[in-house]
């Protein structure tokens, strides 16, 4: 779908350039009279056509409505998206220990590695939402985007990871429960659409109450219904997972987190919008 949109935009630009070219040719023709030689006409035609080509080159990198890094486009604003990170400061972000990060903004991104806690969290409790974020990993890398993290006080004998759910981010791909796009240890991704380390990936997470959907690089790769996880340590298909939690009873709200799991990973363009609550 994304490729179709890009093609349509390019086609629209091409049509505009053709129209401009036709306009200039018409102007050349109107100003060309019998006193002009055939050579003079060709020179004028070449001159104006060159202008049209130059304008086309200027148009190509400009996509109306698209935003720069860590900004909202006009379209996103109309659609109800809001920016959670401005690329300059950590306003609105704290560690999962509810302290300031030990690592400042880096390359207009949040890097949770060595932040001083298990993860960086957005300081507001959210529910019924859609999240967009771009991320770039180092090699090797293990991280994740947490959601429905609640409460922030860890259970006795457990880390804060047990309080939430996670979209895994990992430099390896084996088709398993811990690969990029997995809902960690609960559901495998359906495809490997991860880009190479050092390249930016686009993650979209939709949390519509108990219904969770994961999109990576514009491909839908995972979904679960939390209501089906009615037993602790057991997936709906009867296989075992590590969490002693009935996710059918897990809070469907909480904090968004960017995990530090021992490696550099950069997050930017972090955007959220609320979903309309619907009965399921």
N, C-alpha and C positions, 0 to 999 in steps of 0.2 A: 504494500500500500504506500509506503514511504517512497519507493522508487517511482511509482506512478505519479505521485504528487510532484516529485522533482522533475520528471519528464514533462509534465503538464506546464510547470513554471517555465522550463526552458523553451517549450513550444510557443508559449505566450510571448516570451521575449523575441523569439525568432520572427513571429508574425509582426511584431512591432517594428523590428528592424526592416523587414520587407516593405512595410508601409512607408517607413521613412525613406527608404531607397526609391520607391515609386514617386514619393512626393518631390524628392530632389531631381529625379529625372524629368518630371513634369515641369519643374521650374526651369531647368536647363532648356527644355524644348520651347517653352514660352519666350525665353529671352534670345533664342536663336532665330535670326531672320535670314533673309536672302543674302545679306552682306557678309554673314559669317561663312567662312570656308568650312568644308567638311572636317578638316583637321582641327579647326578651332572648336567645333561642336564636340568632337571626341575628347579634346582636352578638358572642356568644361564637364562633360559627362564623367570622365575619370576623376576629376576633382571632387565633384559632389558625391560620387559613389564612395570615395575614400573617406569623406566626412561621415557617411552613413556607417561604414565599417568601424570607424573610430568610436562612434556613439554606441554601436553594438558591443564593442569591447568594454565600454564603461558600464553598460547595463548588466553584463553577465554576473559580476560579483555582487550586485545589489539585489537582494531579495526582500521586497517590501513585507514588513510584518515580522521578519526574523529578528531575534535579539542577539546582542553581544553576550559574551560569557557573564553569568551572574546578573543578568537583567531579564526583565519580562518583555516579551513582544506585545504589540497592541492586541494581537489575537489571543494570546495567553491571558492578558488582562481582562478581555471581554469574556473569556471562558471561566473566569473565577480563580485563576492560579495566583498564588502569592509566593514571594521569594523568601526562603528561609535563611539564605546566606548571601551576603552582598559581595563576597570576594575580597573584602578589605579587613573586616573585623570578625570576632567571634561573638558578636552581640546575639543573644538568644541561644547560645550554646554553652554548655557546661559539661563537666565529666559526670560519669554515673555515680561518682562519690559526691556530686553536687559542689564541686570546686572548679576554679578556673583551670583551663588547660595549661599544662607545662610547655605545650608546643604552640607557637603562634601561627597565624595564617602563613601559608607557604605556597608560592606560585599561584596566588589567587584561589587557593584550594584549602580544604580542611584535611590534614593528615593526622589521623588519630593515634598513629604509632608513637609511643612514648608521651602520650598526653597526660599520663599520671594515674590512669584508671582503666577499667575494663573497656570502656567505650566513651565516645563523645555523644551527648544526647541533646536533642532539641528540647528546650525547657518547658514546652507546653504539652499537656496530655491531649491526644487527638484520637478521634474515632471517625468511621465512615469517611474515608479519605482516599485520594490518589496521590502518589508521590512519584516525582521524576528526579533522577540524579545521574550525573555523568561521573564515571570513575576510571582511574588508570592505576594499574597494579605494577609492582616491581616483580622481580623474579628471584627466588620463589616468593609466593605470597599466600596468605590466608587471612581473610577478613570477612565482613558480612554487614548487611544492613538489617538492623533489628526493628521490629514493630511490635505493637501491643505489649510493650515492656511495662509491667505493673505488678507489684509496687517497686519502687526504687530500692527499698531496703531488701537485701538478699535474704533468702531463707537460710536458716541455720545449717551450716555445712555445705551450702551451695553458693555458686557465684551468681552474679546478676543475670547471666545468660539464661538461667532457669526461669527467670521472671518474664521472659519475652519469647518471641519467635524470630527466626532469622532467615533472610535470603542469603545464602552462602555466596562468597566470592573467593575463588581459589585459582591458582595458576595451573593446576593440573586438572585434567578431565578424564574420568574413567567411566562416566555414565552412572555414577553412584549418588548416594544421598548427601554427599558433602561437596559436590561440584558446583561451579558457578551456576546460579539459577535454581539450585535445589532449595526447597524449604527445609532447612537443615535437619537432617536425620528423619524427616517425616515424609518427604515426597521428592522423587528424582526429577530433574529437568528432562524434557522430551527431546532436546537437541542441544548440540554444542554450537552456539553462535558467538562464543567469546572471541574477542580479538586478541592479538599477540600482546604480551607484556610491553608497556610503554605506549600503547595506543589507547585512545579514549573509547569507552563503552557507554551505552545509554541504557539505564535501567528504569523500568516503570513498574510500580507496585500498586495494585488496587486492593483495598481492604474494605469490602462492602459487608460489614458485619462479619458473619462466619465464613463468607466466601472470599477467598484469597486468590488473586491472579498475578502472575509474574510475566513481564515482557522484557526481553533482552535484545537490544539492537533492533527493536520494532518487530520482534517475533515472539508470539505467545508460547512460552515454554513450560509453564507449570500452573497448576490450580489445585486447590483443596477446598473441601467443605469441613470446617472445624467440627460440625455436629456429628460427623462420622467417626471422630476419634473419641469413642466413649469409654475406652479403657486406658489406664496408665501403662506405659511401656509397650503399647500394642497399636500397630497401624490397622486401618480398616480391613486390609487383606489378611490379617492374622500374624504378620511378621513383627518382630520386636524392634523397638527403638529405645534410645537411652533415657528418655525423660519419664519420670514418675508422675506424670501429669495427665489428667483427662482434659484434652483440649476442647472438648464439648462444653466444659465448664470454665475454661480460661477466659479472663476479661477480654472483651472485644473493643478495648480502648487501651491507651497507654502512650509510652514515649518512643520516639524514633531514635535509633542509635547507630553510630558508625564504630565498628569494633576495631580495637587494637589486638591483633593476635600475633604480634612479633615481627611484622614486616611493614615496610612503607606502602601506603596506598593513598591516593589523592581523590578527593570528592569535590565536585563543583556543580553549578547549575542545579541547586537543590530547591525544588519547587513543590508546592502542595496545594491541592484544592479539595474542598469538602464535597462529598457525594450526598445526593438526596437520599434520605433514609427510606427504605422500602421494606415491607414485610416479605419474608422468604417462606 
